[in-house]
Amino acid sequence: MRKLGILLFVVLLLSACGPAQTAVPTSPPEAPTNAPVVAEPTVEPTQAPTVEPTKKVYPTWTPRPTSTPFPTNEPLPFEETSLAELARARGIDIGAAVSVDPMLRDSQYSELLAREFSLMVAENALKPGPLQPQQGVFDFSGGDALVAFAEENGMRMRGHTLLWHQQSPAWMEKGNFSREEAIQVLEEHIATVTTHYKGKVYAWDVVNEVIDQGGNGLRDSFWLQSIGPDYIEIAFRAARAADPDALLFFNEYGAEGMGGKSETQYALLKDLLDKGVPIDGVGLQAHLQYQGGPNQMDFERNMQRLADLGLIIHITELDIRLPSPATQKVLDEQAEFYHMVVTACVNQPACKAVILWGVSDNYSWIPGQYRGMGEGLLFDLLYKPKPAYHAVYEALKQ
């Protein structure tokens, strides 16, 4: 009987314990009613990315990261007087190349543009490719938006460019036209565009970058091949016939100081003027690097001899690119370079405009063209003024 009792006790004990099991995750025990309850973090459900509608992006515009709004408690280091006001008091314009998309969708971009600049130029919207994508079919929507903004904000509008070897539509560049047909294409494009903007665009870059990169003569473009060297003269005469009141400019890069390319430019301009070609001004692009480019003496000498030809001078595409990210030392050197360029213009009575090739660093073309370079303008990725902005301010104020 005693053995039976012991056996029954063992059976009951094994039944209570149950078989061995693999551990599985369980919910945490409830907290005692008198213990503080800690809320678990909320996990947001994963959402499919929003698909943005397709937008027209102009060929050389390189969008940078979207700007971050300034903290409301951080005062912006703008001067009390805008660059536009100082420039107007000097009888010159301070301008910027403008892209349509950020002007329409980025309020910080458009507000800065309207505050600090007295002139705007189309960065891409008025080039032949965007304007006439198919022969005889013109798209003025981008240019019209720019003109409307300029008029609304009391700014002058400058046109860039009626003729270029780049950003021309394929039908124009590869049309295999005879000389007579190519002249007709050129004249019709210029007449249609300048007539559309007559009274709204006060100045045009009629030809752009027509000199060979080495400064050895005219660039071997499809215009030179199809028409011959007189295509430049034909273009200026067509523009003058279509809009007699617009100022007509010859625009070039790498010819800001004294040197081979500027010598070629000077000789070409003198020859064209001697023939009576209606050229009112010369545009010095001034895409510069902070450790390169002309010194102030060469810059001023070159401007003086162009002024002696009776030409108006515009600095048309100014930016001074830096290694990015830039150190404070490099930013200060950039500021000194900006001060030199703007001072040279202020000191030259024939120089009537300084135009930056962009509004701020976050929409600059430089990073897409020069690897490891950027930060070439007066305002940074957050639209904050850089030392270069204050240098330009002092140059205009002096």
Buried (B, 14 or more C-beta within 10 A) or exposed (E): EEEEEEEEEEEEEEEEEEEEEEEEEEEEEEEEEEEEEEEEEEEEEEEEEEEEEEEEEBEBBBEBEEBEEEEEEEEEEBBEEBBBBBBBEBEBBBBBBBBBBBBBEBEBBBEBBBEBBBBBBBBBBBBBBBBBBEEEEBBBEBBBBBBEBBEEBEBBBBBBBBBBBBBBBEBBBEBEBEEEEBBEBBBBBBBBBBEBBEEBBBBBBBBBBBBBEEBEEBBEBBBBEBBBEBBBBBBBBBBBBBBEEBBBBBBBBBBBBBBEBBEBBBEBBBEBBEEEBBBBBBBBBBBBBBEEBBEBEBBBBBBEBBBEBEBBBBBBBBBBBBBBEBEEEBBBBBBEBBBBBBBBBBBBEBBBBBBBBBBBBBBBBBBEEBEEBBBBBBBBBBBBBBBBBBBBBBBBEE
